[in-house]
């Protein structure tokens, strides 16, 4: 990981922060992109590019180009930006489906398209997306979210085929991640069965590592303990 430049979208979220912190302790340099305003001071080896709406291709290009100009190269793009909505078909509307697609799919598409030329110049170009186990078999109320994450899975496979031999493209498929937001929204759940952010982060960083150079097009479940 030493010396690698990682672009992380959704970097101010629970998973993004975990990935960034671990990667930096291992010598990586980080471009942290998020829709939210900056919450911390810039530090050596970390560039924050905040207030960026990656559903807009122009803003995605600005952010990725800025990261590449700042560090002089890009080695990995971690598409962690996204969102979740629980909504049944009868109680919801089509705007929710469009919003989930924009947040979970378009953000990854727009960032990846701009990053590809930079990653192709790296000796170890990597893209890691975040899918979901909920997209493998969707339950009631999970339609909009699961449909969007299923699109992430297919996007991952297609892009891996397009980039084979140059850039590896993989996705991690977590179940429920143990975050403060999820605990608040599901107070009656058994938190002990949930996946810890660090566990997902470690898998993501493995896929960025040299040890995963032969892994591409993989959709890897992170199912927790229940």
C-alpha positions in Angstrom: 0.0 0.0 0.0 3.0 2.3 0.5 3.0 5.2 -1.9 -0.2 4.2 -3.7 -2.8 6.9 -4.4 -6.4 6.0 -3.6 -9.5 8.0 -4.6 -12.3 7.3 -2.2 -15.8 8.5 -2.9 -18.2 8.7 0.1 -15.0 9.2 2.1 -16.7 11.0 5.0 -19.2 8.1 5.7 -18.6 5.4 8.2 -17.0 2.9 5.7 -15.1 5.6 3.8 -13.5 6.9 7.0 -12.5 3.4 8.1 -10.9 2.6 4.7 -9.1 5.9 4.6 -7.7 5.6 8.1 -6.4 2.1 7.6 -4.9 2.9 4.2 -3.0 5.9 5.5 -1.5 3.9 8.3 -0.1 1.6 5.6 1.4 4.4 3.7 -1.2 5.2 1.1 -2.1 8.7 0.0 -5.8 9.5 -0.1 -8.1 11.8 -2.2 -11.3 11.9 -0.1 -14.3 12.9 -2.2 -17.7 13.4 -0.6 -21.0 15.3 -1.2 -20.8 16.6 2.4 -18.7 19.7 3.3 -15.3 19.0 4.8 -15.2 17.9 8.4 -11.5 17.9 9.0 -8.3 19.8 8.3 -6.2 18.8 5.3 -3.3 16.6 6.5 -0.2 15.4 4.7 -1.0 12.6 2.3 -4.7 13.4 2.3 -6.6 15.7 0.0 -10.3 16.4 0.7 -12.5 17.3 -2.2 -15.9 18.0 -0.7 -19.3 19.3 -1.8 -19.0 17.1 -4.9 -22.2 15.6 -6.5 -20.8 12.6 -8.4 -24.2 12.0 -10.1 -23.1 15.1 -12.2 -20.5 14.0 -14.8 -18.9 17.5 -14.8 -18.4 17.5 -11.0 -17.0 13.9 -11.2 -14.5 15.0 -13.8 -13.5 18.0 -11.7 -12.9 15.9 -8.6 -11.0 13.1 -10.2 -8.8 15.4 -12.3 -8.1 17.5 -9.2 -7.0 14.4 -7.3 -4.7 13.2 -10.2 -3.2 16.7 -10.6 -2.5 17.0 -6.8 -0.8 13.6 -6.5 0.6 13.1 -10.0 -1.1 9.7 -10.4 -4.0 7.5 -9.4 -3.7 3.8 -8.5 -7.1 2.9 -7.2 -10.7 4.2 -7.2 -12.9 3.1 -4.4 -16.6 3.8 -5.2 -18.1 3.9 -1.7 -20.6 6.7 -2.3 -24.3 5.6 -2.2 -27.5 5.5 -0.2 -30.3 3.4 1.1 -34.1 3.6 1.1 -36.6 1.1 2.4 -39.8 1.5 0.4 -42.5 -0.8 -0.9 -43.8 -0.3 -4.4 -47.4 0.6 -3.2 -46.2 3.1 -0.7 -43.5 4.7 -2.8 -43.0 6.3 -6.2 -40.7 6.1 -9.2 -38.6 9.0 -8.0 -37.1 6.7 -5.3 -36.0 4.2 -7.9 -34.4 7.0 -9.9 -32.7 8.4 -6.7 -31.3 5.0 -5.8 -29.9 4.5 -9.3 -28.3 7.9 -9.3 -26.7 7.5 -5.8 -25.5 3.9 -6.1 -24.9 3.5 -9.8 -24.3 6.8 -11.6 -21.8 7.9 -8.9 -19.7 4.8 -9.7 -20.1 5.1 -13.5 -19.2 8.8 -13.6 -16.2 8.5 -11.3 -14.9 5.4 -13.1 -15.2 6.8 -16.6 -12.9 9.8 -15.6 -10.5 7.7 -13.6 -9.9 4.9 -16.2 -7.2 6.7 -18.2 -5.3 7.6 -15.0 -5.6 4.0 -13.6 -4.5 2.5 -16.9 -1.1 4.3 -16.4 -0.7 2.7 -13.0 1.3 -0.5 -12.6 -1.6 -1.8 -10.4 -4.8 0.0 -11.4 -7.8 -1.0 -9.2 -11.5 -0.2 -9.0 -13.5 -1.5 -6.1 -17.3 -1.0 -6.0 -19.8 -1.6 -3.2 -22.7 -3.9 -4.0 -25.0 -5.6 -1.5 -26.1 -9.1 -0.5 -29.6 -7.6 -0.6 -29.3 -7.4 -4.3 -28.8 -11.2 -4.6 -32.2 -12.0 -3.1 -34.3 -8.9 -2.3 -36.9 -8.8 0.4 -40.0 -6.7 0.6 -39.4 -3.0 0.7 -35.9 -3.5 -0.8 -36.8 -3.1 -4.4 -35.3 0.3 -5.2 -32.1 -0.3 -3.3 -31.7 -3.9 -4.4 -32.3 -3.0 -8.1 -29.7 -0.3 -8.0 -27.1 -2.5 -6.3 -27.8 -5.3 -8.8 -26.9 -2.8 -11.4 -23.6 -2.2 -9.6 -22.9 -5.9 -9.7 -23.5 -6.1 -13.5 -21.5 -2.9 -14.0 -18.6 -4.4 -12.1 -18.6 -7.5 -14.2 -18.9 -5.6 -17.5 -16.1 -3.1 -16.6 -13.9 -5.9 -15.4 -14.2 -7.6 -18.9 -13.5 -4.3 -20.6 -10.4 -3.5 -18.5 -9.0 -7.0 -18.2 -5.2 -7.0 -18.4 -5.0 -3.4 -17.4 -7.2 -2.6 -14.4 -8.9 -5.0 -12.0 -12.5 -4.3 -11.1 -14.2 -6.0 -8.2 -17.1 -5.5 -5.8 -17.7 -6.3 -2.1 -21.2 -7.3 -1.2 -21.9 -6.5 2.5 -25.0 -7.4 4.5 -25.9 -4.8 7.2 -22.8 -2.8 8.3 -22.7 -1.9 11.9 -22.9 1.9 11.9 -24.5 4.5 14.1 -27.1 5.3 11.4 -28.1 1.7 11.0 -28.4 1.1 14.7 -30.7 4.1 15.0 -32.9 3.0 12.1 -33.0 -0.6 13.3 -32.9 -0.5 17.1 -34.4 -3.9 17.5 -31.8 -5.8 15.4 -29.1 -8.1 16.8 -26.1 -5.9 16.2 -23.7 -8.7 17.0 -24.6 -10.3 13.6 -23.8 -7.3 11.6 -20.6 -6.7 9.6 -18.1 -4.3 11.2 -16.9 -1.4 9.0 -13.3 -2.5 9.5 -14.1 -6.0 8.2 -15.4 -4.5 4.9 -12.5 -2.1 4.8 -9.9 -4.8 5.1 -11.5 -6.7 2.2 -11.6 -3.6 0.0 -7.9 -2.9 0.8 -7.0 -6.5 0.0 -8.5 -6.0 -3.5 -6.4 -2.9 -3.9 -3.2 -4.7 -2.8 -0.6 -6.4 -5.0 -1.8 -9.8 -3.6 -5.1 -9.4 -5.5 -3.5 -8.7 -8.9 -5.2 -11.8 -10.4 -8.7 -11.1 -8.9 -11.1 -9.3 -11.3 -14.8 -9.4 -11.9 -15.4 -10.8 -8.5 -18.5 -10.1 -6.4 -17.5 -11.0 -2.9 -20.1 -11.4 -0.1 -19.3 -10.0 3.4 -22.2 -11.7 5.2 -21.4 -11.1 8.9 -22.4 -13.8 11.5 -26.1 -14.2 11.0 
